[in-house]
Structure formats: structure tokens, C-alpha cells
Amino acid sequence: MKYIEIILNLPVNMPFIYSYSSDENENSELFPKIGKRAEIMFGNKKTTGFIVNVSNEKPSTCTIDDSKIKEIRKVLDKEPLFGEELISLAKWISYYYLCTFGEAVFSMIPSGRREISANSFSFEDLVPKKITLSEEQASVVKNILNSKEIYHYVYGCTGSGKTEVFLKLAEHVIAQNKSVIYLVPEISLTAQVTKAFIERFGDNVAILHSGLTPSEKLSEWHRIMNQKANIVIGARSAIFAPVINLGLIIIDEEHDNSYKSGTTPRYHGRQVAMYRASKLKIPLVMGSATPSLEAWQLMNEGKIIKHVLTKRLSGGTLPKIECVNLSNFKMEGCISPVLENEINQTIENKHQVILFLNRRGFSHFFRCNSCGFELKCKNCSVPLTYHKNDNKLKCHYCGWQTLLPQSCPKCGSLDIGISGFGTEFIENETREKFPNAKIIRVDTDSFKKKEELLNKLDDFKNGKYDIMLGTQMIAKGLNFPNLQLVGIILADTGLHMPDFRAGERTFSLITQVSGRAGRFLPDGKVIVQTYNPDIKAISSACNSEIDEFYKYEIENRKLVDFPPFSRLIRLVFRSYNQKLAIETAKDAYSILNENIKNDIEIIGPAECPISKISQNYRYQILLKSPSITALQNITRKLLYGYTHKNDIYIEYDIDPLNLL
């Protein structure tokens, strides 16, 4: 009889012991091996787990009599889905991000039960091209390849040719019969990067993205394990790809928040990549025009080697940026006379325009002018957003929606209105002001399928539209040859959030969106509309003062001792029962306070800025220290030493990016 240790996707940090008594040959496809999945009975429920150990001897931790140990029902995989390296990585994730081993493994491995071939990206009309580098690009490639350091950063303005550098590095690694993992923020919006790699490496490229079904992901996973693909391109979770002989990891647009997981385990793709690269002693190359402040500081300290690209390629120049103070205008809409004039000129010259606002919907919220009542979601503590096309108010957190009231639900007044504006509002105004222009809106409300989104982006690239309106998704790595003008409708959006990273995000977003303009034209222009032109994040972005902004932001973070000068762990206590959430947060504070060390600061407990989401009341505690190890150790006292009631959930977020 074999003793099989199986982990489940449960908040229980231990394997469960099952038995296997078949006479099946060990070389059989049905024989249980580490890394395969097994179907088991867990209590009275049939479920699936991963085999993490097979032994002839009963584990010393197992006190159950052999006759009571359940048999596994069947082995589901012909070959293992992971090996020792990924087991080691899962154990580190479990330790670092304070989750169970099972939660770590299940976040890494596809859940499909059978393989289905994925619809591959097809670029049949493309002919493989030789990569030609500029002198500056070639120097960066040479310096990285000749370096013995592990961590590298390719830093340069938008359009400076970072992708070509990444391609050349990948080409060098593949020539040595090694593999590459290339991380991108969102695969559907980085089709141009994907296209470049497939154009160069063909069927050697595997693509892991959210559009694949679990079975399609499983098929790609096996292709990678069987070395039929030695370049893996994908979003955050592609860092777990089971590549053989990994020789290089690339993180494109390193600053992007989508590399941080919002569910357990709340890992950051960059942190996992740094761990995997250091264990394998291979280069990790990151790149962005707006590095995260953490990466910038590590470059300043020499822990990441900075490689600078100073010149824009493709014949384009950096666009001229004009800051428009909206306080100087009395406007009924959201397009200033300055921006309106520039749009007219651009369209007359047969060039294209992008208008950007990081806010979906028609207007921001419903308000009573008599009593000041704001209509909020019944499940969440956030204002509802008006969507004119449906004539409904919608919650962008839980999805709840309701019809627009005809009177104030609180006082009955008819003096009601909608304040603020979103992409739908801009679309209406743009169609009124530019009736002859062909206009397209690109946000998550306008497209239900990613294929439809990609088709519309291609249509814009091919000149079928004059103006594109969009939210944050259009800031990510898109190149449009005929794009001359970018208008940022309201740069202040997000600045007043109660989050110490608000300025950094605003600066990055303005810089990235501005970088879409004039990539292939000599006279690109950006109009940045704002009510706060003197705020550092906005003024620095408008004046292209990148180094100055980072210096300013680092000095401010140092004054208040926030990252990158400290580390954080955020604990969120959420429950349908508000009293239980408060009491649990207070109990947790007491346990933490009893175990506190001199260099640890406890902030809270306090109500979260967004105090309720999906009917869950939310309270938080923030732990701060120069040492992440000290924070993890004190948090483990709570994680393993405190038994809370079933009606509450505690989120453990290491190195949080969002404090809302």
C-alpha cells in the first residue's frame, strides 16, 4: 500500500493522507506521482487535490489506523503538472504571503480536467523579420548579457524601443536552448508585443491569458512542460509556467498594478519573479517609462541595474504637452475650448485623437440639491454611477443596479441631478461637438468580448475612426501610427483618494497616456485638463520632469516612513455582521499589540475608506516596519494563534498596493 499526501484548496496548512493499493505498475500513466491530481472523497464530497508526496511508509504525523484511511478514487493526469522547482516556489509563496500550501499550488496550476487545443494567435501574413537595433539598444543588450547581476531595468521614454531589446535578449537565450517567461500587464491589450514574438519565434511561443478556458490552459501547460514551447507570454500568473531550463524572465510595464493579485494568495508577480530568478541565478529584466517607486529606489541603491534608453524610435518625437487649467473656463461640458480647437485641427489634418478619462459611465453620481442626499449602492459604501444608455445607476464594485429615481428617495424633492462625468458623457458631448467625426468608445462597458475589443482597436489603427474615447485600458502599450493628439479630460481623477500612492499613480497614468501621441509623427500633442495644475504629480508629468517627480515623491515617502522606506502588511476584516467585524479587528489588535516589537507600528483598527462592499462591512489594521520578516512573524501569531468565528473573513495582504 502507498501513502499519498494530498493538498486541497483550503485554508488548512497541512496535507491529507490517502492510500493507494492498486497493483498498477509505477511506470503506468495511472500511477500516482508528485505533481499529478487525484480525485478523492473529502468527507462526503467528491473533490480534486494535488499529490505532493508518495511513500511506502505512513507519515509520522498520521495517527489514523490504516483501515480508516480512504483510498484515492482515481488519478486524473497522465503526467505531473509540476516538479520540484514549482513545489519549492509554492512553499515560498505559502510562507511569504501567509497562505496555505494548497492555496499557493491551486493559484499556480490550471484547473482543466481535459486538454483542448487553444485557438492560437494567427499572424499568417507576417514574415519573420530580423531584429535591427539602434546603437543605444545594442549597448543595453550587450551590457545585460555581459553582466553577472541578476536584476536589470530597461528605463526609457515611451516609444524608446524596450520591446526590441527584450526580443533580442530572448533571441540570445533561445539560441542557448533555454526558455523565457515574458510577463505583460494584460494579454489582450498587448497584442502588438505578442505579435512581435510570434513573428520572430513562431510555434515556440505559448500564450497564457484569461481568455483561455481551463482546459485550453491545461493544453498550453503541457505544451510548455513537454518543451514544445520555450517562450511563455502571459499576464501575472504566467510567472508560474513550468518551463524547462528557464534562462530569462522579462516584466514589461513593471509599474502596472495588475501584477498584484487581488485574491488569496495576494502575490505580486514582480516579487515572485525576483525570487524565482534569484533561486535559478538567471537574469530578470524589467522595463517601463514610469517605474514603480520601489523599483526606482532599488535602482538608486544599486540593487537593480538601470539601463537607459533616451531616444524615441519610429521617427517620432516626444509630444508637446499643454496643461489647461479648467478653473479659467466656465464650461457646461468637459471639453475645454483649447481641447476642442486642437481636436478640430487634428481631424482636419486627417490625423487621429484619443480622449482619456479614467471613469466609466455617463456621470459619477446622483445627488439631491435640496438635502444633499447621494444615492449609494445598497451593498457597498460607494456612490452609484449613472449609465445613460441603460438609464440605470450601477455599482462598479458588486454590479448592483437600479433605475434613475425621479425624485429624492430621502426628502422627495424634485430638485435632483447628476454630477461629474464618465466616458458615456464624453461620448455624447463629443458626438455633439464633432458630428462628422467617426467616434468609438473603449471601456469595459462597451465590449463584452475581448475579441470585439481587439477588432475595434485594429479598426482605429487602420484609420476607420477619427476619435477614440477610453479609460485606463488604452494607456497600456498600444501604438497607433496616425495618432497625433491625446486629450486627458480630467487629470485629477484619483488624486484625492486616501492612498499614499495616489500621486505616483496619477503621474504614471498621465505619462503613459501621453506617450501614445506622436510615436510615428513629428508633431504629437497632449492636452492635460485639470483643476489642480500645481500639484506635483500633474505639473511634473506635463513638464516631462520624471527624475524630479521621483526625487520629490521619495523625499515625501521618507518623511512619513512609507514604502519604499518601510514594508506593510494590511489586514482586512470583513463580515455581513458589522459588530462582528469591529470586535474581531479589536481582538486581532490586542494579539498583535501583545507581540509587538520596537520597530513595528500598528495603525488602526479603523473602518476601510470603502467601508462596505457586497454587503460586507470592512475594517482594517495596517502593520508597518522596516523589516518584512518582522511583520510576517507577528502576523503569523495572529494567523495561527487566533480562532475567529465562521462569519468573518480576514484578508492578509503583504506589500499591499491598495489601501481602500
Secondary structure, 3 states (H helix, E strand, C coil): CEEEEEECCCCCCCCEEEEECCCCCCCCCCCCCCCCEEEEEECCEEEEEEEEEEECCCCCCCCCCHHHCCECCEECCCCCCCCHHHHHHHHHHHHHCCCCHHHHHHHHCCCCCCCCCCCCCCCCCCCCCCCCCCHHHHHHHHHHHHCCCCEEEEEECCCCCHHHHHHHHHHHHHHCCCEEEEECCCHHHCHHHHHHHHHHHHHHEEEECCCCCHHHHHHHHHHHHCCCCCEEEECHHHHHCCCCCEEEEEEECCCCHHHECCCCCCCEHHHHHHHHHHHHCCCEEEEECCCCHHHHHHHHCCCCEEEEECCCCCCCCCCEEEEEEHHHCCCCCCCCHHHHHHHHHHHHCCCEEEEECCCCCCECEEEECCCCCECECCCCCCECEEECCCCEEECCCCCCEEECCCCCCCCCCCCEEEECCCHHHHHHHHHHHCCCCCEEEECCCCCCCHHHHHHHHHHHHCCCCCEEEECHHHHCCCCCCCEEEEEECCCCCCCCCCCCCHHHHHHHHHHHHHCCCCCCCCCCEEEEEECCCCCHHHHHHHCCCHHHHHHHHHHHHHHHCCCCCCEEEEEEEEECCHHHHHHHHHHHHHHHHHCCCCCCEEEEEEEEEEEEECCEEEEEEEEEECCHHHHHHHHHHHHHHCCCCCCCEEEEEECCCCCC
